[in-house]
Amino acid sequence: MNIYDVSKKANVSIATVSRVLNGNPNVSDKTRAHVLDVMEKLGYKPNIFARGLGLNTMKTIGIMCSETSDLYLADAVYYLERDLRTHGYDALLCFTGYKLETKQKYFDLLCSKRVDAIILAGSKFIEMRPKDNAYILDPGVDIPIMLLNGYLEGENIYATLCDDQAATHHATTQLLRSGRRRILYLYTSISYSGTNKLQGYQTALTDAGLELDARYIRQCPKDITAAKELLLSLYDQGLRFDAILTSSDSLAAGAVKFAHLMGIRIPEQLAIIGYNNSILSRCTDPELTTVDSKVEALCATTVNTLMGVFDGMNVPKRTTIAADLICRETTDF
């Protein structure tokens, strides 16, 4: 018997059951009586430790992350956990994958564990269909929700973002200024961040008076080999490009492999720009020019904002951090 059973039987959210358990005044007498009655009928007895031994805090922050294999997310989890620890907070980490129902499940689980806040690491938690964000916007959730590189307006929701649109706009503009005109854009997914990156690329082209060509915008799995194979296929189909801008360093590493295989000189014949300034950008030969999306600064700002919320300070609901273009050997500017 657990809080899920009570929530289901009482037909209320897990957050509501949690508020009843904690004596939160923001529950109507009728709802409180109903939930308590269900608990009694089910024989549910909440664990004393799980309720923080009567304290107002468990000093624990929930972190939701899509996967561990993504270098950006792995770094984000490391920095978040490190910075939370310096403030005396433990982290409860959930790897959710990308299915909406699984994200909802883990979100509810963290709420039931009485964490003091939840950090959603990565833009994949913001769904493109507004109705799919209802579990985050649930008015019954009365703890701070911190979005790392995603944005959603709502009560107790705070976002820290990299300006991805400005970053890809700048990278594309630099390629254009260096004489490149056939710039291929490779991206992994349509997420909040992914959409902003694509818009930056497209806007830079239109600002330069160039027409958008759908042939030069291609989606690809976030995999080095997949990127290499896609580029080989496009080349076999007769598509020619003198620059490749990507939404992640893994795709750019695949572009380097493609160029070596085809005997294309980098950067003389093909310029390549990655994204995230991950360890991959320094493992290729030549080393990648890449966008530094400032993951460490994003995490530090997220944690500092959260501490400000806990202290009752007037903190911004949205903080945007500018990216840097790190120029290495795959470009000639």
C-alpha positions as CSV (number, residue, x, y, z in Angstrom):
1,M,0.0,0.0,0.0
2,N,1.4,3.4,-1.0
3,I,0.5,6.9,-1.9
4,Y,-0.3,5.9,-5.4
5,D,-3.1,3.7,-4.2
6,V,-4.5,6.4,-2.1
7,S,-4.3,8.9,-5.0
8,K,-6.1,6.5,-7.3
9,K,-8.8,5.5,-4.9
10,A,-9.5,9.1,-3.8
11,N,-9.4,10.3,-7.4
12,V,-7.0,13.1,-6.5
13,S,-3.5,14.0,-7.5
14,I,-0.5,12.6,-5.6
15,A,0.4,16.2,-4.8
16,T,-3.0,16.6,-3.0
17,V,-2.4,13.4,-1.0
18,S,1.0,14.7,-0.1
19,R,-0.4,18.0,1.1
20,V,-3.0,16.2,3.3
21,L,-0.2,14.2,4.8
22,N,1.9,17.3,5.5
23,G,-1.0,19.3,7.0
24,N,-0.8,21.9,4.2
25,P,-3.6,24.5,4.7
26,N,-4.1,24.8,0.9
27,V,-6.6,21.9,0.9
28,S,-10.3,22.2,1.4
29,D,-11.8,20.6,4.5
30,K,-14.0,18.4,2.2
31,T,-11.0,17.1,0.2
32,R,-9.0,16.6,3.4
33,A,-11.8,14.6,5.0
34,H,-12.2,12.5,1.8
35,V,-8.5,11.7,1.5
36,L,-8.2,10.8,5.2
37,D,-11.3,8.6,4.9
38,V,-9.8,6.7,1.9
39,M,-6.5,6.3,3.9
40,E,-8.4,4.8,6.8
41,K,-10.4,2.4,4.6
42,L,-7.3,1.3,2.8
43,G,-5.3,0.9,6.0
44,Y,-2.6,3.2,4.7
45,K,-0.1,4.4,7.3
46,P,2.5,6.9,6.0
47,N,6.1,6.2,6.9
48,I,7.3,8.7,9.5
49,F,10.7,9.1,7.9
50,A,9.2,9.7,4.5
51,R,7.4,12.7,6.0
52,G,10.7,14.2,7.1
53,L,10.2,13.4,10.8
54,G,7.9,16.4,11.2
55,L,10.4,18.8,9.6
56,N,9.5,21.3,6.8
57,T,12.2,20.0,4.5
58,M,13.9,16.7,3.5
59,K,16.9,18.7,2.1
60,T,16.4,16.7,-1.1
61,I,16.0,17.9,-4.6
62,G,14.6,15.7,-7.4
63,I,16.4,15.8,-10.7
64,M,14.7,14.4,-13.9
65,C,17.0,13.6,-16.8
66,S,16.2,11.8,-20.1
67,E,19.3,9.6,-20.4
68,T,22.8,9.2,-19.2
69,S,24.4,8.5,-22.6
70,D,24.0,12.1,-23.7
71,L,27.2,14.0,-22.9
72,Y,25.4,17.3,-22.3
73,L,22.9,15.8,-19.9
74,A,25.6,13.8,-18.1
75,D,27.6,17.0,-17.5
76,A,24.4,18.8,-16.4
77,V,23.6,16.1,-13.8
78,Y,27.2,16.2,-12.5
79,Y,27.2,20.0,-12.1
80,L,23.7,20.1,-10.6
81,E,24.4,17.5,-8.0
82,R,27.8,19.1,-7.1
83,D,26.2,22.6,-6.7
84,L,23.3,21.3,-4.7
85,R,25.7,19.5,-2.4
86,T,27.5,22.7,-1.6
87,H,24.2,24.1,-0.3
88,G,23.6,21.0,1.9
89,Y,21.0,19.3,-0.4
90,D,21.0,15.7,-1.6
91,A,19.8,14.8,-5.1
92,L,17.3,12.1,-6.0
93,L,17.9,11.3,-9.7
94,C,15.4,9.8,-12.2
95,F,16.2,8.8,-15.7
96,T,13.0,9.0,-17.6
97,G,13.6,8.3,-21.3
98,Y,11.5,10.3,-23.7
99,K,7.9,8.9,-23.4
100,L,5.5,11.3,-21.9
101,E,3.8,8.8,-19.6
102,T,7.2,7.9,-18.1
103,K,8.0,11.5,-17.5
104,Q,4.7,12.0,-15.7
105,K,5.2,8.8,-13.7
106,Y,8.6,10.0,-12.3
107,F,7.3,13.5,-11.8
108,D,4.6,12.1,-9.6
109,L,7.0,9.8,-7.9
110,L,9.3,12.7,-6.9
111,C,6.3,14.7,-5.6
112,S,5.3,11.7,-3.4
113,K,8.8,11.5,-2.0
114,R,8.4,15.0,-0.6
115,V,11.4,16.5,-2.4
116,D,11.8,20.2,-1.8
117,A,12.0,21.0,-5.6
118,I,12.2,19.3,-8.9
119,I,14.8,20.2,-11.6
120,L,14.0,19.1,-15.2
121,A,17.4,18.8,-16.9
122,G,17.2,19.4,-20.6
123,S,14.6,20.8,-23.0
124,K,13.0,17.5,-23.8
125,F,10.6,17.9,-20.8
126,I,8.8,20.8,-22.5
127,E,6.4,19.2,-25.0
128,M,5.4,20.8,-28.2
129,R,1.7,20.2,-27.5
130,P,0.7,22.5,-24.7
131,K,-1.7,20.0,-23.2
132,D,1.1,17.5,-22.7
133,N,2.7,19.9,-20.2
134,A,-0.3,19.7,-17.8
135,Y,1.6,17.5,-15.4
136,I,4.1,20.2,-14.8
137,L,1.5,22.9,-14.6
138,D,-0.7,21.0,-12.2
139,P,-1.9,23.6,-9.6
140,G,-1.6,20.9,-7.0
141,V,2.2,20.9,-7.3
142,D,3.3,23.4,-4.6
143,I,7.1,23.0,-4.9
144,P,9.5,24.9,-7.1
145,I,10.0,23.5,-10.6
146,M,13.3,24.4,-12.2
147,L,13.7,24.1,-15.9
148,L,17.2,23.7,-17.3
149,N,17.2,25.0,-20.9
150,G,13.5,24.8,-21.3
151,Y,10.8,27.4,-20.8
152,L,7.2,27.2,-19.6
153,E,5.1,29.8,-17.9
154,G,3.4,28.8,-14.7
155,E,3.2,29.1,-11.0
156,N,6.4,28.1,-9.1
157,I,8.2,27.5,-12.5
158,Y,11.7,29.0,-13.0
159,A,13.7,28.7,-16.2
160,T,17.4,29.0,-17.0
161,L,18.2,29.0,-20.7
162,C,21.0,29.2,-23.1
163,D,20.2,31.6,-26.0
164,D,20.3,28.8,-28.6
165,Q,18.7,30.9,-31.3
166,A,21.3,33.7,-31.0
167,A,24.1,31.1,-30.9
168,T,23.2,29.3,-34.2
169,H,22.4,32.7,-35.8
170,H,25.9,33.9,-35.0
171,A,27.5,30.6,-36.1
172,T,25.6,30.7,-39.4
173,T,26.5,34.3,-40.0
174,Q,30.2,33.6,-39.4
175,L,30.1,30.9,-42.0
176,L,28.4,33.2,-44.4
177,R,31.0,35.9,-43.8
178,S,33.7,33.4,-44.5
179,G,32.2,32.8,-48.0
180,R,30.2,29.7,-47.4
181,R,26.8,29.6,-49.2
182,R,25.7,26.0,-49.1
183,I,25.4,25.5,-45.4
184,L,23.9,22.1,-44.4
185,Y,22.1,22.1,-41.0
186,L,22.0,18.8,-39.1
187,Y,19.8,18.5,-36.0
188,T,18.7,15.7,-33.7
189,S,15.2,16.5,-32.6
190,I,12.4,19.1,-32.4
191,S,12.5,20.1,-28.8
192,Y,12.3,23.6,-27.2
193,S,16.0,24.0,-27.6
194,G,16.1,22.3,-31.0
195,T,13.4,24.6,-32.4
196,N,15.3,27.6,-31.2
197,K,18.5,26.4,-32.8
198,L,16.8,25.8,-36.2
199,Q,15.2,29.2,-36.1
200,G,18.6,30.8,-35.5
201,Y,20.0,29.1,-38.6
202,Q,17.0,30.0,-40.8
203,T,16.9,33.6,-39.6
204,A,20.6,34.1,-40.4
205,L,20.1,32.9,-43.9
206,T,17.1,35.2,-44.5
207,D,18.8,38.1,-42.9
208,A,21.6,37.6,-45.5
209,G,19.1,37.7,-48.3
210,L,19.3,33.9,-49.0
211,E,16.3,31.6,-49.7
212,L,15.7,28.7,-47.4
213,D,16.2,25.3,-49.1
214,A,14.7,22.3,-47.4
215,R,17.3,20.0,-48.9
216,Y,19.9,21.6,-46.5
217,I,18.0,20.9,-43.3
218,R,18.2,17.3,-42.2
219,Q,17.3,15.4,-39.1
220,C,19.7,12.7,-37.8
221,P,20.0,10.5,-34.7
222,K,22.5,11.8,-32.2
223,D,25.1,9.3,-33.3
224,I,28.5,9.8,-35.0
225,T,28.1,6.9,-37.4
226,A,24.5,7.8,-38.3
227,A,25.7,11.4,-39.1
228,K,28.5,10.0,-41.3
229,E,26.2,7.6,-43.2
230,L,23.5,10.4,-43.7
231,L,26.2,12.7,-45.2
232,L,27.5,9.9,-47.5
233,S,23.9,9.3,-48.7
234,L,23.3,13.0,-49.4
235,Y,26.6,13.2,-51.3
236,D,25.7,10.2,-53.3
237,Q,22.4,11.9,-54.2
238,G,24.3,14.8,-55.6
239,L,23.8,17.3,-52.8
240,R,26.9,19.5,-52.3
241,F,27.7,21.7,-49.3
242,D,30.6,23.8,-48.2
243,A,29.7,24.0,-44.6
244,I,27.9,21.9,-42.0
245,L,26.3,23.3,-38.8
246,T,25.1,20.8,-36.3
247,S,22.9,20.8,-33.2
248,S,25.4,18.6,-31.3
249,D,29.1,17.7,-31.3
250,S,28.3,14.1,-32.1
251,L,26.9,15.0,-35.5
252,A,29.8,17.3,-36.2
253,A,32.2,14.4,-35.3
254,G,30.3,12.3,-37.9
255,A,30.8,15.1,-40.4
256,V,34.6,15.0,-39.8
257,K,34.6,11.3,-40.4
258,F,32.6,11.8,-43.6
259,A,35.1,14.4,-44.9
260,H,38.1,12.1,-44.2
261,L,36.4,9.2,-46.0
262,M,35.6,11.4,-49.0
263,G,39.0,13.1,-49.1
264,I,37.4,16.5,-48.5
265,R,39.8,19.0,-46.9
266,I,38.8,20.7,-43.7
267,P,38.3,23.6,-43.5
268,E,39.4,24.6,-47.0
269,Q,36.6,22.7,-48.7
270,L,34.3,22.0,-45.9
271,A,33.8,24.0,-42.7
272,I,32.2,22.2,-39.7
273,I,30.6,23.6,-36.5
274,G,29.4,21.5,-33.6
275,Y,27.3,22.4,-30.5
276,N,27.9,22.1,-26.7
277,N,31.7,22.2,-26.6
278,S,31.7,18.7,-25.2
279,I,34.8,16.4,-24.9
280,L,34.0,15.2,-28.4
281,S,35.0,18.6,-29.8
282,R,38.6,18.0,-28.7
283,C,38.7,14.4,-29.8
284,T,38.4,14.8,-33.5
285,D,41.2,15.6,-35.9
286,P,41.0,18.4,-36.7
287,E,39.4,19.7,-33.4
288,L,35.9,21.1,-33.8
289,T,34.8,24.6,-33.8
290,T,31.8,24.5,-31.6
291,V,29.2,26.5,-29.7
292,D,29.8,26.5,-25.9
293,S,26.3,26.4,-24.5
294,K,27.6,27.1,-21.0
295,V,26.1,24.0,-19.3
296,E,28.1,24.6,-16.1
297,A,26.9,28.2,-15.8
298,L,23.3,27.1,-16.5
299,C,23.5,24.6,-13.7
300,A,25.0,27.0,-11.2
301,T,22.4,29.7,-12.1
302,T,19.6,27.1,-11.7
303,V,20.8,26.1,-8.2
304,N,21.4,29.7,-7.1
305,T,17.9,30.7,-8.3
306,L,16.4,27.8,-6.4
307,M,18.2,28.8,-3.2
308,G,16.8,32.3,-3.7
309,V,13.3,30.9,-4.0
310,F,13.9,28.9,-0.7
311,D,15.1,32.2,0.9
312,G,12.0,34.1,-0.2
313,M,13.9,36.3,-2.5
314,N,12.4,38.0,-5.6
315,V,14.2,35.9,-8.2
316,P,13.6,36.1,-12.0
317,K,11.3,33.5,-13.5
318,R,13.5,33.4,-16.6
319,T,17.3,33.8,-16.9
320,T,19.0,33.6,-20.3
321,I,22.7,33.0,-20.7
322,A,24.6,33.8,-23.9
323,A,26.6,31.1,-25.6
324,D,30.2,31.5,-27.0
325,L,31.5,30.3,-30.3
326,I,34.8,28.4,-29.7
327,C,36.9,28.6,-32.9
328,R,39.2,25.7,-33.5
329,E,40.4,23.9,-36.6
330,T,37.3,23.0,-38.6
331,T,36.6,26.6,-39.6
332,D,38.8,29.3,-41.2
333,F,37.7,32.3,-39.2
